[in-house]
């Protein structure tokens, strides 16, 4: 029997994850069955279970990909001198995520934010997923703190600025963007531009008090 190539294995795994993402975005995590995923992927049970044991493992795989993408984007930015400013960085991260997770809903909207919202709620009941998200949060938070320290070294922000506090706020800002896209049904491209403009405006704020 011919050996299956790694490219084929990767493509099949991608096919399953994309199918699961479409199902989760359309029907919600709990209302989606593995049979729904099989049908969406147009694969047999054996083909799917070779890669994933069930829905929990599917959602963890989707979350792992998101964390890896964000970690790479912000980690690379932290090595630049000086790092890109927050407005550019957030747009860069969203654009990279849209390229990595390009699956759309039937209405042509980016469905990844809807899946991420569901993943966050699953954290409240799934200890393994909670640990995975917490670890990913710490990695992204460290990357953002490194970026903020890069700003301090370049004189972009005051030397006494709390890098970790700024990192937490930037993560919360990105999470808020995802929430607005998912919950309010706002176009991702519109929100991406709005966030960039808002961050630029906030960065220009000056305290008039003596």
Order of alpha helices (4+ residues) and beta strands (2+ residues): alpha-alpha-alpha-alpha-alpha-alpha-alpha-alpha-alpha
